[in-house]
Amino acid sequence: MSANFEAKKVVVEEIKQKIQDAKSVVLVKFNGLTVAQDTELRREFSKNNVEYKVLKNTLIRRAFNDLGITDFDEDLNGPTSVAFGSDETGAAKVIVEAAKKYENKVAVKCAFVEGGKVDEKGVQALAAMPSKEELIAKMLGSLQAPISNFVGVLSAMPRSLVIALNAVAEKKAQ
């Protein structure tokens, strides 16, 4: 076998590993981005813990097919890049925002999330959802509010008692 074939096998294995490790894999159509726009887009991906790669369609297709997933064969045509997200919503948020910012230059094709294919509308719905960290923060905030209120009530009672005793002491002193 040729060295080129062996190199491609290694790349396919790497892609398979990235698909298995990622919480979301978003296929992106790009066309006509300037170097500055591409650099800015890559920075956004990096900020959101998303690995962004431009890969050959045949290698992506082979990696999905080796994993037993054939839903993406039709979508792997034309210029395609792949965003491997460390959470379910991060990659979708960056890409949907980029699609709005760079009209007709970046578009969502589809995604692979939780073992299934998600179409373009599904990716947009994912982008609108809060991330896991945001949901945890909201939940902790709502759990913390009653406790904070209870502590405030408990501290108000001794404060009120001290004020009342102070008023009685001042009255007796007169």
Beta strands, then each sheet from edge to edge (+ up, - down):
strand 1: 24-30
strand 2: 50-54
strand 3: 80-85
strand 4: 106-113
strand 5: 116-118
sheet 1: 2+ 3- 1+ 4- 5+
end
